[in-house]
Amino acid sequence: MRTLEQSEFYVADAPAILAGYPTVALYVAAILARRLDAANRWLVAVKRRLQTGEPPSVIGKAVEKVEELLSYGGRDPIGW
């Protein structure tokens, strides 16, 4: 992970959050599930593009999108 400026991060105590704030835990799980689903859809699209012989530049852009989705939760746009 890289930051653009000096940053501080805190590691959450997952069992304590789940016990004390189950709604927060469910919200975080939903966000992570959406990100994983979007990344999975892009990976399937990359596989299809590879099988059809798309140019490396097109495939490279799709791989970058998967990285973005998994890194910091970019949105899953329609199309390439």
N, C-alpha and C positions, 0 to 999 in steps of 0.2 A: 504494500500500500504506500502511496506517495501523497504528500499534501503540498499544497501551494504555499502554505504559510505554517508557522509553528502551531502545533495542535496538541491537545491532550485527549486521551481516550481512556475510558473506564471499562473494565470487564464486568459484565453483569453477572450476578449470582443467580443462575437460571432456576435452581430449586426454590430459592426464596421468592423470586418473581412469580413463578408458577403457583406457589402456595398463597402468596399475599395478593397477587394481582393477576388472576387467570385471564382476564379480559385483555390485558397488555400482552401476555404470552400468546394468546390466540391471534391478536392483531399482527404481531411480529411473524408468527407462523404463516399467516395468510399472505403477507408481503413476500416472504421467502418462497412460498409455494408458487406465487405468480411469476417471480423472477425465474425460478427453475423451469416452469412450464414454457415461458417465452424463450429461454435459452435452448430448451429441448426442441422447440419448433424450428428455431433457426438452424440447429445442428442437422435436423432432418432435411431442411432446405439445402444446406451445404452438401449433404450426401447426394441429393438429387442432382445438384449442379455439377458435382464431380462426375457422376455417372453419365451425364449428358455432354461432358466435355467443354464446359464453360471456360472462358479465359481465366488465367490465374488472378487477374486484377479483380474480377467479379467475386471469385471465391474468397480472395483476401479480404474484401470489404465485408463479406458475410461473417468471416471468422472474427474480424475486429468487432462486429456487432455482438457476437456471442460473448467475447471477452468483456465488452462494456456491460452487457446485461448481468454477467456474473460478478463483475468487479464492484459496481456501484449502482446497480438497479436502473440502468437506462430503460426507456420505454420501448416497447415492441411496436415499431411502425408497420404500417401495411406496405408490402412490397419491399423492393431493394432500395 
